[in-house]
Amino acid sequence: MTTIGPSRKVLLLTVYARRSWQDAVNMTVRAAPLEWPNVTVVDWHDAIAHRQSLLWTDRVHPRPQGARLYAKLVTAALPASVR
């Protein structure tokens, strides 16, 4: 964040992966805007948590319909000038 500076907008996404590190990563991502106001968090975890059918059997990677949801979330979080 120091390298890119405060004038650039940054999107960080939470993760959905039933792994030991998932909660720690998501906590760090969700806290980022407190330190860097130019960060926007896209909450993939909460968006997909109750839509397991949109993930492949590994429960991590999205199926095509899940990928569309992922893209929709990211696109909605982008500044209007780049959509």
Secondary structure as UniProt FT lines:
FT   TURN            2..4
FT   TURN            6..7
FT   STRAND          10..13
FT   TURN            20..21
FT   HELIX           22..35
FT   TURN            37..38
FT   STRAND          39..42
FT   HELIX           44..48
FT   TURN            49..50
FT   HELIX           52..54
FT   TURN            57..58
FT   HELIX           64..77
FT   HELIX           80..82
//
